[in-house]
Amino acid sequence: MGYISFNLYIDLIRRCPFDENMVDEIWIVQTTLPGDWIEPLIGDWSSKIVQLGLASCIQRSRITSVYKWENSVQSSEEWKIQIKTSKNNVDELVKYVTSNHPYEIPEITFWLCSASEEYTRWIEE
């Protein structure tokens, strides 16, 4: 199974026939962070992204992940981080998360989603 690079993915998304006048779409970027990180460290990591203007809202919660790593099934406590951002900030946000992530192979997923007009305006401010 193959993959495409982030830049190619963004290029493909930009070529999609989105209505540029629509104001009800935002980007969600999701990642996980180590479960042994304490709340203040997670708060600092999240707050820095908002302070840099890369996102308007970040939700974080504790989860248990089950995954395959080094040919064995493992389970660990993690922090699920869900970040809401605008179309204009998604590229820089993904770059920032990638370069400031502690994992060797971090989960960084992102997608475009519909949102209320008011919420979208707030995200874009």
N, C-alpha and C positions, 0 to 999 in steps of 0.2 A: 504494500500500500504506500503510495507516495504522499508528498505534501507540497504545498506551495509556500513561497516565502511571504513574509508579512507585507513587503512592498508590492509584490504581485497581487496579493489579496486586496490590499487597499486600492490599487489601480483598477482591479476588476469591479470592486464596489463603486468606485467613482464613475465607471462607465455605465452602470445600471441606470435605467431610465427613471430615476427618482424625480419627483416634482420639486424643483428648487424653491417653489413658493410655499411648500408645506412646512409648517412650523411645529409639527407634532412628532418629531423623531429625535431620539437621543441615542447615544452609545453607552453600552454597559461593558465594562472591563472587569473580569473576575480572575482572582488568583487565590492561592492559599499560602499561609505563612506557618512557621513552626509552632506547634502547640505548646512548647515549653517557653515561648516568649510570654512575658507577663503583660498584663493589660496596659500599663504605662508605655511600654515599648511599642505595642501595637497602636496605641493612641498617637504616639509621636510619629510613627511611620505613616499613618493615615493623615494626620494633621499636616504634615509636610507637603503632601500632594495637594491638599486644598489650599494651603498657604501659597504654593507656587502658582496657583490659578489653573492647574491641570484638571481639576474636577470640582464639582459643586457639592457632592454628597458621597459619603462612603459609609457603607454598612459593614459591620464585622460581627461574626458570631463563631462560637466554638462548634466544631464538627468532628466526626470520626471518619477518616478516609480509609478505604480498602483499595489496595493497588498492587500491581506486580512490579517488583524492583529486584534486579540482580537474580532473576529466575526463581523468585519465591513470592508467594502472596504475603503481603504485610498489611498491618493496620496501625494507624497512629492518629493521635489527637492533633488537630490543626485548627488554624483560624481561617475561616472563609471570608474573603474580602471582596465586596462587590462595590464597584466604583461607577458613578454616573457622570458622564461627561458629554461635551458637545462634539459635533462633527469636526469643528476647527481644532479641537484639542486631542482627539483620539490618537493621532500619530505620536505626538510628543509624550502623551501619557504612557502608551505602551513601551516606548523607548525608555522612559524613566523607570517604570516598574521592572523591565527586563534588566536594566543596569544596576538597580538597587535591590535585587532579590537575592536572598541567601541560598536558595536551592541550586543544585547543579543543573537540573532540568525542571524549571518552574512551570507550573500550570499557569498559563496566561491565555485566557479565552476572551473573545470580545464579539459583540454582535450589535446590530442596529435594532432598535425596538420602537414601537409606538408609545407615545405618552400624551397626557393631556396638554392642551395648548399652553395653559398657565405654567405647568411644571416645566415644559420645554423652554419657555421664555426664561424661567428662573435658572435653569441649567446653563443657558447661553449667556447669561449676564456676567 
